[in-house]
């Protein structure tokens, strides 16, 4: 078995990165330096023409998109608890995961890269300001989920939702949102980060959990 995960530090690729470590799966982590444009290299685009992370290569087969990657890993390593195994718990976890990926994540894209949506600098400022406010509300929804975690978002064991919640909360710091103002999510993220397998990912990606800086 040959597994490679192409990831960028701090990106949503943290989620499958953490899941692979939690699964104890043998894999080769392949860093993609987005700030250097490595995702636009001819070699990378030949693998993923969209120039995005994450990318999972399983015995030469290329899999893109975080939802597909997580479902593939969940099927490959069912003992890892990446998602609940069956029933309503699995359905609800998939619903939350899809929402994190198709609603919360794109909202942050409007905060971090408003230039993707218009080349008008004035409009970019309006888009960003509006998206920051929306993102606060979405993190508030995650906070309500974290407050009910027992002790993890999927129940007794950590899962992909916890990894995504950590990522989304961390991004909030770049949007000017202090993570400590969301105490349940902040506690969940810290608890998840302290897991030995996850700590290895955080060290490899050289992540700082709280990137919030108060305005001067």
C-alpha positions, 0 to 999 in steps of 0.5 A: 500500500502506498499513500501520499497526502499533498497538504499545505500548512494550515489549509483544510488539508489538515483534516485528512492529515490529522485523520491519517495520523490518528488512523496510524496509517503509513503515508508519505506527507508531501508539503505544498507551499502555496505562498511559493505557488507550488500548486501552480507548477506543471507537475502539480497541475498534471496531478490536480488541474484545479491546483488545490490541496488536499490531494491523496494518491493511493497506489497511484490513483489520484483523489481530490476534494476533501469530502471524497478523500475523507470518505475514501480514508473512512472506507480504507481504515474503518477502525479509525473512526474518521466518521461514525460507522453507520445509522443516524450518527453517520448521517448527521456527521456527514451533514455537518461535514458537508456544511463545514465544507460547502458553507463555512469554508467558502465564507472564509474564502471571501474573507481571506481572498476577496480578490477571487470574486472581484477585481474592484478593490472597493468591492473587495473591502465590502465583500470581506467585511460582510464575510467576516460578519457571516463567518462569526455567525457560522462559528457561533453555530459550531460553538453550539455544537461544541458545547454539546460534544460528548466529549467529541463532535461525533461522540466518544472518539475524535473524528473528522468534524473535530479536525475541521472545527479546529481548522475553521476556528483557527482561521477565525483568527485571521478574520479578527475573531478571538478564538477564546470568545468561543470557549467550547470550540476553543476547549475542543480544539485544544483537546484535539491538538493535544492528542499525540497523533494530532500533535505530530501533524501540528508540529509537521505543519508548524501551526500556531493554534491561536493566530488572533492579534488584537487591533493596535 
